[in-house]
């Protein structure tokens, strides 16, 4: 069984983006984990500790999830042949 690289990458990107967005909003609403999120946001241009920053951070995480899962699915397909 091979993985559909495009579908796997898109699904993983969406899941990564949703998790990141929910985490970011949780930190904004609760105030806990602000220091941790500030450490992460240093590496993501445009992402700030705000609601707009949550969207930008989610976009970054979609890109990371898409690329990482695409590489994983491609490698998986190569190794099972």
C-alpha positions in Angstrom: 0.0 0.0 0.0 1.4 3.4 -1.0 0.6 6.7 0.4 -0.9 9.5 -1.7 1.8 12.1 -1.1 -0.3 15.1 -1.9 -3.3 14.1 0.2 -1.1 13.0 3.1 0.9 16.3 3.0 -2.3 18.4 2.9 -4.0 16.6 5.7 -0.9 16.8 7.9 -0.5 20.5 7.1 -4.1 21.2 8.1 -3.8 19.2 11.3 -0.6 21.0 12.2 -2.1 24.4 11.5 -5.3 23.7 13.5 -3.2 22.4 16.5 -0.9 25.5 16.4 -3.9 27.9 16.1 -5.8 26.3 19.0 -2.6 26.3 21.1 -1.9 30.0 20.3 -5.5 31.0 21.2 -5.3 29.0 24.4 -2.2 30.8 25.4 -3.7 34.2 24.6 -6.9 33.4 26.6 -5.3 31.7 29.6 -2.0 33.5 29.9 -0.1 30.3 30.7 2.7 29.3 28.4 3.5 32.8 27.2 7.2 32.4 27.7 7.2 29.2 25.7 5.3 30.6 22.9 7.5 33.7 22.8 10.5 31.4 22.3 8.8 29.6 19.4 7.6 32.9 17.7 11.2 34.2 17.4 11.7 31.7 14.6 8.5 32.5 12.7 8.6 35.9 10.9 5.4 37.8 11.2 4.0 35.7 14.1 3.3 37.7 17.2 1.5 37.1 20.5 -1.8 38.3 19.1 -4.9 36.9 17.3 -3.4 38.0 14.0 -0.2 36.3 15.0 -2.1 33.1 15.6 -3.1 33.1 12.0 0.4 33.7 10.7 1.7 31.0 13.1 -0.9 28.6 11.8 0.2 29.3 8.2 3.8 28.6 9.2 2.8 25.3 10.8 0.8 24.3 7.8 3.9 24.8 5.7 6.0 22.7 8.1 3.5 20.0 8.3 3.0 19.9 4.6 6.7 19.7 3.8 7.5 17.2 6.6 4.6 14.9 5.8 5.4 15.1 2.0 9.0 14.0 2.6 7.8 11.3 5.0 5.2 9.9 2.5 7.7 10.1 -0.4 10.3 8.2 1.6 7.8 5.7 2.8 6.7 5.0 -0.8 10.3 4.5 -1.8 11.1 2.2 1.0 8.2 -0.2 0.6 8.9 -0.9 -3.0 
